[in-house]
Amino acid sequence: MYNVVIDSEKCIGCGLCKNDCVAYDIDIENKKAVYKGNNCIFCGHCEAICPQNAIKLEGFEDTVEDFDKQVILDPKEYMDAIKTRRTIRQFKQDKEVPQEIVDMILEAGRLAPTGSNAQRTRYIVLRDKLDACEKVAVKYFRNLLGLGMIFAPKLKDLRNVIDPKFFFKGAKLAIVIIGKDQVSASLAAQNMATMAEANGLGVLFSGYFSGVSNLSPKERRMLKMKLSEKVATTLVIGYPKVKYKRTAHRKPLKVTNM
Ligand SMILES: Cc1cc2nc3c(=O)[nH]c(=O)nc-3n(C[C@H](O)[C@H](O)[C@H](O)COP(=O)(O)O)c2cc1C
């Protein structure tokens, strides 16, 4: 389906592509790069690094973009963004997230790294079915707690206070992230959350909704999930109704230097 094509006229045999190839799938022969095509994961590094623009990956729908300099975030600004971010649990109920911003958030997920470049993460954008999915989740969750399941030990006495907006907190948008590889899906989720926040939105990673979506057959049917699929995480996204005045505590670092 995909292929790597090297233009030997343009190639100067510098070896940058060979040295950056995770699959050891490029050799230099007679001062020219040669693609072997044995183990390639189509990560695109050879195309991205080539100073002569001599390498093309074929079969992808998107196009690569040229740039002169990698964009690096200002460390102080980035640390301040990390410190002052909070999980949002109260959203404005009258303000929809514009589609252009939803598209940007999804694009931030698509561009995240994935193990073996497998890109198996997929996304369910919940808007129209949001309320219906929340209703099913609330009912399922109340039943679980009623049965004394250990699913949410800290909430077991709260069965009766679990309100109809328990999962989505009044937000009008949630993105369910599905992927077998938890690390890859979580990295996509973090990219997406950061992009949402860069657009003035607040984000809640809903472990509870993800849990219910993995357990409840009815919820799974509503989400049109395949039997083999697993929700890695769910981002609840909306305009925050609250502003925070100070940072939150964290436990000390646990670091082993060796
Ligand atoms: C994987 C994950 C699942 C979470 N699930 C929920 C949830 O279901 N409901 C909720 O209110 N907060 C949830 N949170 C938010 C955490 O409670 C929150 O990150 C933590 O208390 C620290 O607060 P902060 O994000 O404002 O720094 C979740 C966070 C993560 C990372």
The ligand as a Tripos MOL2 file, in Angstrom:
@<TRIPOS>MOLECULE
LIG
   31    33     1     0     0
SMALL
NO_CHARGES

@<TRIPOS>ATOM
      1 C1         -6.7870    9.0690   33.2090 C.3       1 LIG1
      2 C2         -7.5590   10.1130   33.9750 C.ar      1 LIG1
      3 C3         -8.8890    9.8900   34.2770 C.ar      1 LIG1
      4 C4         -9.6200   10.8550   34.9640 C.ar      1 LIG1
      5 N1        -10.9600   10.6660   35.1960 N.ar      1 LIG1
      6 C5        -11.6860   11.6410   35.7930 C.ar      1 LIG1
      7 C6        -13.1080   11.5140   35.9460 C.ar      1 LIG1
      8 O1        -13.7240   10.5500   35.4960 O.2       1 LIG1
      9 N2        -13.7910   12.5040   36.5780 N.ar      1 LIG1
     10 C7        -13.1490   13.6120   37.0710 C.ar      1 LIG1
     11 O2        -13.8190   14.4890   37.6300 O.2       1 LIG1
     12 N3        -11.8060   13.7780   36.9270 N.ar      1 LIG1
     13 C8        -11.0670   12.8350   36.2970 C.ar      1 LIG1
     14 N4         -9.7130   12.9930   36.1010 N.ar      1 LIG1
     15 C9         -9.0710   14.2220   36.5740 C.3       1 LIG1
     16 C10        -8.1950   13.9860   37.8050 C.3       1 LIG1
     17 O3         -9.0100   13.8180   38.9190 O.3       1 LIG1
     18 C11        -7.2700   15.2100   37.9150 C.3       1 LIG1
     19 O4         -6.3560   15.1870   36.8470 O.3       1 LIG1
     20 C12        -6.4620   15.2310   39.2200 C.3       1 LIG1
     21 O5         -7.3090   15.3480   40.3150 O.3       1 LIG1
     22 C13        -5.4890   16.4210   39.2390 C.3       1 LIG1
     23 O6         -6.1630   17.6420   39.0160 O.3       1 LIG1
     24 P1         -5.7210   18.6130   37.8390 P.3       1 LIG1
     25 O7         -5.9070   17.8610   36.5490 O.co2     1 LIG1
     26 O8         -6.6040   19.8070   37.9220 O.co2     1 LIG1
     27 O9         -4.2920   18.9500   38.0480 O.co2     1 LIG1
     28 C14        -8.9840   12.0600   35.3990 C.ar      1 LIG1
     29 C15        -7.6370   12.2690   35.0620 C.ar      1 LIG1
     30 C16        -6.9430   11.3260   34.3510 C.ar      1 LIG1
     31 C17        -5.5070   11.6010   33.9820 C.3       1 LIG1
@<TRIPOS>BOND
     1     1     2 1
     2     2     3 ar
     3     2    30 ar
     4     3     4 ar
     5     4     5 ar
     6     4    28 ar
     7     5     6 ar
     8     6     7 ar
     9     6    13 1
    10     7     8 2
    11     7     9 ar
    12     9    10 ar
    13    10    11 2
    14    10    12 ar
    15    12    13 ar
    16    13    14 ar
    17    14    15 1
    18    14    28 ar
    19    15    16 1
    20    16    17 1
    21    16    18 1
    22    18    19 1
    23    18    20 1
    24    20    21 1
    25    20    22 1
    26    22    23 1
    27    23    24 1
    28    24    25 2
    29    24    26 1
    30    24    27 1
    31    28    29 ar
    32    29    30 ar
    33    30    31 1
@<TRIPOS>SUBSTRUCTURE
     1 LIG1         1 GROUP 0 **** ****
